[in-house]
Amino acid sequence: MQQAIEEVMTEQQLAAYRDCIRPRLRLNCMDTIGLTEEQIAEMQALREAALEALQKAQGQEKVRAIMDQLYEDMMDVLTDDQLAALEECRDGQRRGQGT
């Protein structure tokens, strides 16, 4: 199922998804942007709801729609400063610099 999910995501969605599903990795950008406990709890609830929907999803279009919505909802949880820090971190990772 993991592979099927990743196959329908854009690169940006895939990066965000990987940040979300592996929150304890040292190079995870989500760990570096100062999430509050409330934001972490809200994102966890969003992930759980998306995973439940994915288990019922039929077809790649439905999976993509669920993942698009999850990405959008998770980005809505972040402040403008956190969004900027997340983008900066990801840019650094793309250049091979890590966090």
N, CA, C and O atoms as a GROMACS GRO file, in nm:
protein
  396
    1MET      N    1   0.083  -0.119   0.000
    1MET     CA    2   0.000   0.000   0.000
    1MET      C    3   0.088   0.126   0.000
    1MET      O    4   0.055   0.224  -0.067
    2GLN      N    5   0.197   0.122   0.074
    2GLN     CA    6   0.289   0.236   0.080
    2GLN      C    7   0.336   0.275  -0.059
    2GLN      O    8   0.335   0.393  -0.094
    3GLN      N    9   0.377   0.178  -0.138
    3GLN     CA   10   0.426   0.206  -0.272
    3GLN      C   11   0.315   0.266  -0.359
    3GLN      O   12   0.340   0.359  -0.435
    4ALA      N   13   0.195   0.214  -0.348
    4ALA     CA   14   0.083   0.265  -0.426
    4ALA      C   15   0.054   0.410  -0.390
    4ALA      O   16   0.024   0.491  -0.478
    5ILE      N   17   0.064   0.443  -0.263
    5ILE     CA   18   0.042   0.581  -0.219
    5ILE      C   19   0.148   0.672  -0.278
    5ILE      O   20   0.117   0.777  -0.333
    6GLU      N   21   0.274   0.632  -0.267
    6GLU     CA   22   0.384   0.716  -0.313
    6GLU      C   23   0.384   0.734  -0.464
    6GLU      O   24   0.431   0.836  -0.513
    7GLU      N   25   0.334   0.637  -0.538
    7GLU     CA   26   0.335   0.645  -0.684
    7GLU      C   27   0.244   0.754  -0.739
    7GLU      O   28   0.267   0.803  -0.849
    8VAL      N   29   0.143   0.794  -0.665
    8VAL     CA   30   0.050   0.894  -0.716
    8VAL      C   31   0.078   1.034  -0.664
    8VAL      O   32   0.003   1.127  -0.695
    9MET      N   33   0.182   1.052  -0.585
    9MET     CA   34   0.212   1.182  -0.528
    9MET      C   35   0.310   1.262  -0.613
    9MET      O   36   0.394   1.206  -0.684
   10THR      N   37   0.296   1.393  -0.604
   10THR     CA   38   0.396   1.480  -0.665
   10THR      C   39   0.520   1.477  -0.575
   10THR      O   40   0.514   1.428  -0.462
   11GLU      N   41   0.631   1.530  -0.624
   11GLU     CA   42   0.754   1.534  -0.543
   11GLU      C   43   0.732   1.613  -0.414
   11GLU      O   44   0.780   1.572  -0.308
   12GLN      N   45   0.662   1.724  -0.423
   12GLN     CA   46   0.636   1.807  -0.305
   12GLN      C   47   0.550   1.731  -0.204
   12GLN      O   48   0.578   1.734  -0.084
   13GLN      N   49   0.447   1.664  -0.252
   13GLN     CA   50   0.362   1.586  -0.162
   13GLN      C   51   0.439   1.471  -0.100
   13GLN      O   52   0.423   1.442   0.018
   14LEU      N   53   0.522   1.407  -0.179
   14LEU     CA   54   0.600   1.295  -0.129
   14LEU      C   55   0.695   1.340  -0.020
   14LEU      O   56   0.710   1.271   0.081
   15ALA      N   57   0.760   1.453  -0.038
   15ALA     CA   58   0.851   1.505   0.066
   15ALA      C   59   0.774   1.535   0.193
   15ALA      O   60   0.818   1.501   0.302
   16ALA      N   61   0.659   1.600   0.179
   16ALA     CA   62   0.579   1.632   0.298
   16ALA      C   63   0.528   1.506   0.366
   16ALA      O   64   0.529   1.496   0.489
   17TYR      N   65   0.484   1.411   0.287
   17TYR     CA   66   0.433   1.285   0.340
   17TYR      C   67   0.543   1.212   0.416
   17TYR      O   68   0.520   1.161   0.526
   18ARG      N   69   0.660   1.205   0.357
   18ARG     CA   70   0.771   1.137   0.425
   18ARG      C   71   0.809   1.209   0.553
   18ARG      O   72   0.843   1.145   0.653
   19ASP      N   73   0.804   1.342   0.552
   19ASP     CA   74   0.829   1.418   0.675
   19ASP      C   75   0.729   1.380   0.782
   19ASP      O   76   0.763   1.369   0.900
   20CYS      N   77   0.606   1.360   0.741
   20CYS     CA   78   0.500   1.330   0.837
   20CYS      C   79   0.504   1.188   0.891
   20CYS      O   80   0.479   1.166   1.009
   21ILE      N   81   0.534   1.091   0.806
   21ILE     CA   82   0.528   0.953   0.852
   21ILE      C   83   0.653   0.908   0.924
   21ILE      O   84   0.654   0.803   0.988
   22ARG      N   85   0.760   0.988   0.914
   22ARG     CA   86   0.884   0.953   0.983
   22ARG      C   87   0.927   1.069   1.073
   22ARG      O   88   1.032   1.130   1.049
   23PRO      N   89   0.848   1.101   1.174
   23PRO     CA   90   0.874   1.222   1.252
   23PRO      C   91   0.997   1.218   1.340
   23PRO      O   92   1.031   1.320   1.400
   24ARG      N   93   1.065   1.108   1.352
   24ARG     CA   94   1.181   1.102   1.439
   24ARG      C   95   1.314   1.093   1.365
   24ARG      O   96   1.419   1.079   1.428
   25LEU      N   97   1.311   1.100   1.234
   25LEU     CA   98   1.436   1.098   1.159
   25LEU      C   99   1.514   1.227   1.186
   25LEU      O  100   1.455   1.335   1.195
   26ARG      N  101   1.644   1.216   1.199
   26ARG     CA  102   1.729   1.331   1.230
   26ARG      C  103   1.716   1.441   1.124
   26ARG      O  104   1.718   1.559   1.159
   27LEU      N  105   1.704   1.406   1.000
   27LEU     CA  106   1.699   1.504   0.894
   27LEU      C  107   1.557   1.543   0.853
   27LEU      O  108   1.537   1.599   0.746
   28ASN      N  109   1.462   1.514   0.937
   28ASN     CA  110   1.324   1.546   0.907
   28ASN      C  111   1.299   1.695   0.928
   28ASN      O  112   1.316   1.746   1.039
   29CYS      N  113   1.260   1.762   0.824
   29CYS     CA  114   1.238   1.906   0.833
   29CYS      C  115   1.128   1.943   0.932
   29CYS      O  116   1.135   2.049   0.995
   30MET      N  117   1.028   1.860   0.945
   30MET     CA  118   0.920   1.891   1.038
   30MET      C  119   0.971   1.900   1.181
   30MET      O  120   0.912   1.969   1.264
   31ASP      N  121   1.082   1.832   1.212
   31ASP     CA  122   1.140   1.839   1.346
   31ASP      C  123   1.211   1.971   1.371
   31ASP      O  124   1.238   2.005   1.486
   32THR      N  125   1.242   2.044   1.267
   32THR     CA  126   1.326   2.163   1.281
   32THR      C  127   1.249   2.294   1.278
   32THR      O  128   1.309   2.401   1.292
   33ILE      N  129   1.118   2.290   1.260
   33ILE     CA  130   1.044   2.414   1.239
   33ILE      C  131   0.964   2.459   1.361
   33ILE      O  132   0.887   2.554   1.353
   34GLY      N  133   0.983   2.392   1.474
   34GLY     CA  134   0.922   2.438   1.598
   34GLY      C  135   0.773   2.411   1.610
   34GLY      O  136   0.697   2.499   1.650
   35LEU      N  137   0.732   2.291   1.577
   35LEU     CA  138   0.591   2.256   1.592
   35LEU      C  139   0.552   2.256   1.740
   35LEU      O  140   0.629   2.212   1.825
   36THR      N  141   0.434   2.307   1.770
   36THR     CA  142   0.382   2.301   1.906
   36THR      C  143   0.319   2.164   1.929
   36THR      O  144   0.293   2.090   1.835
   37GLU      N  145   0.295   2.132   2.054
   37GLU     CA  146   0.227   2.006   2.086
   37GLU      C  147   0.090   2.000   2.021
   37GLU      O  148   0.046   1.894   1.976
   38GLU      N  149   0.022   2.113   2.016
   38GLU     CA  150  -0.111   2.118   1.955
   38GLU      C  151  -0.103   2.090   1.805
   38GLU      O  152  -0.187   2.019   1.750
   39GLN      N  153  -0.002   2.146   1.739
   39GLN     CA  154   0.015   2.122   1.596
   39GLN      C  155   0.048   1.975   1.569
   39GLN      O  156  -0.003   1.916   1.474
   40ILE      N  157   0.133   1.919   1.652
   40ILE     CA  158   0.168   1.777   1.637
   40ILE      C  159   0.044   1.691   1.652
   40ILE      O  160   0.023   1.599   1.572
   41ALA      N  161  -0.036   1.719   1.752
   41ALA     CA  162  -0.159   1.642   1.774
   41ALA      C  163  -0.256   1.658   1.657
   41ALA      O  164  -0.319   1.561   1.614
   42GLU      N  165  -0.268   1.780   1.607
   42GLU     CA  166  -0.358   1.805   1.494
   42GLU      C  167  -0.311   1.731   1.368
   42GLU      O  168  -0.392   1.673   1.296
   43MET      N  169  -0.181   1.733   1.344
   43MET     CA  170  -0.127   1.663   1.227
   43MET      C  171  -0.143   1.512   1.241
   43MET      O  172  -0.171   1.443   1.143
   44GLN      N  173  -0.125   1.461   1.361
   44GLN     CA  174  -0.145   1.318   1.384
   44GLN      C  175  -0.289   1.278   1.355
   44GLN      O  176  -0.315   1.176   1.292
   45ALA      N  177  -0.383   1.360   1.399
   45ALA     CA  178  -0.524   1.332   1.372
   45ALA      C  179  -0.552   1.336   1.221
   45ALA      O  180  -0.628   1.254   1.170
   46LEU      N  181  -0.491   1.431   1.152
   46LEU     CA  182  -0.508   1.439   1.006
   46LEU      C  183  -0.452   1.315   0.937
   46LEU      O  184  -0.514   1.260   0.846
   47ARG      N  185  -0.334   1.271   0.980
   47ARG     CA  186  -0.272   1.150   0.922
   47ARG      C  187  -0.361   1.029   0.946
   47ARG      O  188  -0.383   0.949   0.855
   48GLU      N  189  -0.411   1.015   1.067
   48GLU     CA  190  -0.495   0.899   1.098
   48GLU      C  191  -0.622   0.898   1.014
   48GLU      O  192  -0.662   0.793   0.964
   49ALA      N  193  -0.683   1.014   0.998
   49ALA     CA  194  -0.804   1.023   0.915
   49ALA      C  195  -0.772   0.990   0.769
   49ALA      O  196  -0.849   0.921   0.702
   50ALA      N  197  -0.658   1.038   0.720
   50ALA     CA  198  -0.618   1.010   0.582
   50ALA      C  199  -0.589   0.862   0.563
   50ALA      O  200  -0.630   0.803   0.462
   51LEU      N  201  -0.520   0.801   0.658
   51LEU     CA  202  -0.490   0.658   0.647
   51LEU      C  203  -0.618   0.575   0.646
   51LEU      O  204  -0.628   0.476   0.573
   52GLU      N  205  -0.713   0.614   0.727
   52GLU     CA  206  -0.842   0.545   0.728
   52GLU      C  207  -0.911   0.559   0.591
   52GLU      O  208  -0.965   0.462   0.538
   53ALA      N  209  -0.908   0.680   0.536
   53ALA     CA  210  -0.969   0.702   0.405
   53ALA      C  211  -0.894   0.626   0.296
   53ALA      O  212  -0.956   0.574   0.204
   54LEU      N  213  -0.762   0.619   0.307
   54LEU     CA  214  -0.682   0.547   0.207
   54LEU      C  215  -0.714   0.398   0.206
   54LEU      O  216  -0.712   0.335   0.100
   55GLN      N  217  -0.744   0.343   0.321
   55GLN     CA  218  -0.777   0.200   0.328
   55GLN      C  219  -0.906   0.169   0.254
   55GLN      O  220  -0.926   0.057   0.208
   56LYS      N  221  -0.993   0.268   0.243
   56LYS     CA  222  -1.121   0.250   0.175
   56LYS      C  223  -1.118   0.299   0.030
   56LYS      O  224  -1.211   0.274  -0.047
   57ALA      N  225  -1.011   0.369  -0.006
   57ALA     CA  226  -1.003   0.432  -0.138
   57ALA      C  227  -0.997   0.329  -0.249
   57ALA      O  228  -0.935   0.223  -0.236
   58GLN      N  229  -1.062   0.362  -0.357
   58GLN     CA  230  -1.062   0.276  -0.476
   58GLN      C  231  -1.006   0.359  -0.592
   58GLN      O  232  -1.069   0.455  -0.636
   59GLY      N  233  -0.892   0.321  -0.641
   59GLY     CA  234  -0.834   0.386  -0.757
   59GLY      C  235  -0.735   0.496  -0.724
   59GLY      O  236  -0.739   0.557  -0.617
   60GLN      N  237  -0.647   0.519  -0.819
   60GLN     CA  238  -0.541   0.617  -0.800
   60GLN      C  239  -0.593   0.760  -0.787
   60GLN      O  240  -0.537   0.839  -0.712
   61GLU      N  241  -0.699   0.793  -0.858
   61GLU     CA  242  -0.754   0.928  -0.848
   61GLU      C  243  -0.802   0.959  -0.707
   61GLU      O  244  -0.780   1.068  -0.655
   62LYS      N  245  -0.868   0.862  -0.645
   62LYS     CA  246  -0.917   0.881  -0.509
   62LYS      C  247  -0.799   0.892  -0.411
   62LYS      O  248  -0.802   0.975  -0.320
   63VAL      N  249  -0.698   0.808  -0.429
   63VAL     CA  250  -0.579   0.814  -0.343
   63VAL      C  251  -0.512   0.950  -0.358
   63VAL      O  252  -0.475   1.012  -0.259
   64ARG      N  253  -0.496   0.995  -0.480
   64ARG     CA  254  -0.433   1.126  -0.504
   64ARG      C  255  -0.513   1.238  -0.437
   64ARG      O  256  -0.456   1.327  -0.376
   65ALA      N  257  -0.645   1.232  -0.448
   65ALA     CA  258  -0.729   1.335  -0.387
   65ALA      C  259  -0.713   1.336  -0.235
   65ALA      O  260  -0.706   1.443  -0.173
   66ILE      N  261  -0.706   1.219  -0.175
   66ILE     CA  262  -0.688   1.210  -0.030
   66ILE      C  263  -0.552   1.268   0.010
   66ILE      O  264  -0.543   1.342   0.108
   67MET      N  265  -0.449   1.234  -0.065
   67MET     CA  266  -0.316   1.283  -0.032
   67MET      C  267  -0.304   1.433  -0.058
   67MET      O  268  -0.237   1.504   0.018
   68ASP      N  269  -0.368   1.481  -0.163
   68ASP     CA  270  -0.369   1.626  -0.188
   68ASP      C  271  -0.433   1.699  -0.070
   68ASP      O  272  -0.382   1.801  -0.024
   69GLN      N  273  -0.544   1.645  -0.024
   69GLN     CA  274  -0.615   1.709   0.087
   69GLN      C  275  -0.533   1.701   0.216
   69GLN      O  276  -0.530   1.798   0.292
   70LEU      N  277  -0.468   1.587   0.240
   70LEU     CA  278  -0.384   1.574   0.359
   70LEU      C  279  -0.272   1.677   0.356
   70LEU      O  280  -0.248   1.745   0.455
   71TYR      N  281  -0.206   1.689   0.244
   71TYR     CA  282  -0.097   1.786   0.231
   71TYR      C  283  -0.148   1.927   0.258
   71TYR      O  284  -0.088   2.002   0.335
   72GLU      N  285  -0.258   1.962   0.196
   72GLU     CA  286  -0.316   2.096   0.213
   72GLU      C  287  -0.354   2.120   0.359
   72GLU      O  288  -0.324   2.226   0.415
   73ASP      N  289  -0.419   2.023   0.420
   73ASP     CA  290  -0.461   2.037   0.559
   73ASP      C  291  -0.342   2.050   0.653
   73ASP      O  292  -0.346   2.129   0.747
   74MET      N  293  -0.236   1.973   0.628
   74MET     CA  294  -0.119   1.980   0.714
   74MET      C  295  -0.046   2.113   0.698
   74MET      O  296   0.002   2.168   0.796
   75MET      N  297  -0.039   2.164   0.577
   75MET     CA  298   0.025   2.293   0.557
   75MET      C  299  -0.056   2.405   0.622
   75MET      O  300   0.000   2.506   0.666
   76ASP      N  301  -0.188   2.389   0.627
   76ASP     CA  302  -0.274   2.487   0.692
   76ASP      C  303  -0.250   2.495   0.843
   76ASP      O  304  -0.281   2.596   0.906
   77VAL      N  305  -0.196   2.390   0.901
   77VAL     CA  306  -0.167   2.387   1.045
   77VAL      C  307  -0.046   2.474   1.078
   77VAL      O  308  -0.034   2.523   1.191
   78LEU      N  309   0.041   2.495   0.982
   78LEU     CA  310   0.166   2.567   1.006
   78LEU      C  311   0.148   2.718   0.998
   78LEU      O  312   0.062   2.769   0.924
   79THR      N  313   0.229   2.789   1.075
   79THR     CA  314   0.232   2.934   1.066
   79THR      C  315   0.313   2.974   0.943
   79THR      O  316   0.381   2.891   0.883
   80ASP      N  317   0.306   3.101   0.906
   80ASP     CA  318   0.384   3.150   0.792
   80ASP      C  319   0.534   3.130   0.816
   80ASP      O  320   0.606   3.092   0.725
   81ASP      N  321   0.579   3.156   0.937
   81ASP     CA  322   0.721   3.138   0.969
   81ASP      C  323   0.761   2.991   0.957
   81ASP      O  324   0.870   2.960   0.907
   82GLN      N  325   0.676   2.902   1.003
   82GLN     CA  326   0.705   2.758   0.994
   82GLN      C  327   0.707   2.713   0.848
   82GLN      O  328   0.791   2.632   0.810
   83LEU      N  329   0.615   2.764   0.767
   83LEU     CA  330   0.614   2.729   0.625
   83LEU      C  331   0.744   2.774   0.558
   83LEU      O  332   0.801   2.700   0.477
   84ALA      N  333   0.790   2.893   0.590
   84ALA     CA  334   0.914   2.944   0.533
   84ALA      C  335   1.033   2.859   0.578
   84ALA      O  336   1.120   2.826   0.498
   85ALA      N  337   1.035   2.822   0.707
   85ALA     CA  338   1.144   2.739   0.759
   85ALA      C  339   1.141   2.601   0.696
   85ALA      O  340   1.247   2.544   0.668
   86LEU      N  341   1.023   2.546   0.675
   86LEU     CA  342   1.010   2.415   0.612
   86LEU      C  343   1.065   2.418   0.470
   86LEU      O  344   1.138   2.329   0.429
   87GLU      N  345   1.028   2.520   0.396
   87GLU     CA  346   1.077   2.533   0.258
   87GLU      C  347   1.229   2.549   0.255
   87GLU      O  348   1.296   2.490   0.171
   88GLU      N  349   1.282   2.628   0.346
   88GLU     CA  350   1.427   2.647   0.354
   88GLU      C  351   1.497   2.515   0.386
   88GLU      O  352   1.600   2.484   0.326
   89CYS      N  353   1.444   2.440   0.479
   89CYS     CA  354   1.501   2.311   0.515
   89CYS      C  355   1.498   2.215   0.396
   89CYS      O  356   1.598   2.149   0.367
   90ARG      N  357   1.387   2.208   0.329
   90ARG     CA  358   1.375   2.119   0.214
   90ARG      C  359   1.468   2.160   0.100
   90ARG      O  360   1.525   2.075   0.032
   91ASP      N  361   1.482   2.290   0.080
   91ASP     CA  362   1.576   2.338  -0.022
   91ASP      C  363   1.717   2.292   0.013
   91ASP      O  364   1.792   2.250  -0.075
   92GLY      N  365   1.753   2.300   0.140
   92GLY     CA  366   1.884   2.256   0.184
   92GLY      C  367   1.902   2.107   0.162
   92GLY      O  368   2.010   2.063   0.122
   93GLN      N  369   1.799   2.030   0.188
   93GLN     CA  370   1.808   1.885   0.166
   93GLN      C  371   1.824   1.853   0.018
   93GLN      O  372   1.899   1.763  -0.019
   94ARG      N  373   1.752   1.926  -0.066
   94ARG     CA  374   1.763   1.904  -0.210
   94ARG      C  375   1.904   1.932  -0.261
   94ARG      O  376   1.952   1.869  -0.355
   95ARG      N  377   1.970   2.027  -0.196
   95ARG     CA  378   2.108   2.060  -0.234
   95ARG      C  379   2.208   1.968  -0.164
   95ARG      O  380   2.329   1.981  -0.183
   96GLY      N  381   2.158   1.875  -0.082
   96GLY     CA  382   2.245   1.779  -0.015
   96GLY      C  383   2.310   1.830   0.110
   96GLY      O  384   2.412   1.778   0.154
   97GLN      N  385   2.251   1.935   0.170
   97GLN     CA  386   2.309   1.995   0.288
   97GLN      C  387   2.247   1.944   0.418
   97GLN      O  388   2.300   1.970   0.525
   98GLY      N  389   2.134   1.871   0.409
   98GLY     CA  390   2.068   1.827   0.532
   98GLY      C  391   2.000   1.942   0.600
   98GLY      O  392   1.957   2.036   0.533
   99THR      N  393   1.990   1.937   0.734
   99THR     CA  394   1.922   2.041   0.808
   99THR      C  395   2.016   2.148   0.854
   99THR      O  396   1.974   2.244   0.919
   0.00000   0.00000   0.00000
